[in-house]
């Protein structure tokens, strides 16, 4: 299994309500991608952190991770949810 973990910095105008919308959209939209086995999203418990939002996606293999990244649902999610509300990202991929 591969876990794709992404941490995000948010734009200053993203408030708690918008962050909650992003978390819910992440869980709903990414779970609809056929190669995704599990999706998690949430907020950092440390309110002073520069990285307040995370998502993690579990897929079967490196090959299915590539399919996930190119999936039209993922591309739309990035364009509609991530790009308008974040300034930076840090992505890490792990074998479990």
Residue, then its C-alpha position, 0 to 999 in steps of 0.5 A: x500500500x502507498x499512503x500519499x500525505x499532503x500538508x497545506x498552508x492556507x491563504x489568509x482569507x480561509x476561515x474556520x468555515x471555509x476550512x471545514x468545507x475543504x475538509x468535507x470536499x476532500x473526503x467526498x471528492x477524493x473518495x469517488x476516485x476508483x483507485x482510492x482505498x481510503x481518504x483522510x482529511x483534517x486540521x492540525x491540532x496545533x493552531x500555531x502551525x504553518x500547515x493547518x490542513x492535511x489530506x492522506x490518500x491510500x492506494x494500492x501501488x505506485x502505479x495506482x498513485x499515478x492513476x490517482x494523480x491523473x484522474x479527472x476527479x482529482x484534477x478538478x478537486x485540485x483546481x476547485x478546492x486546493x488552488x484557490x485556498x492554499x499557498x504551499x503544499x508538502x507531499x510525502x509518499x510512504x509504503x506501508 
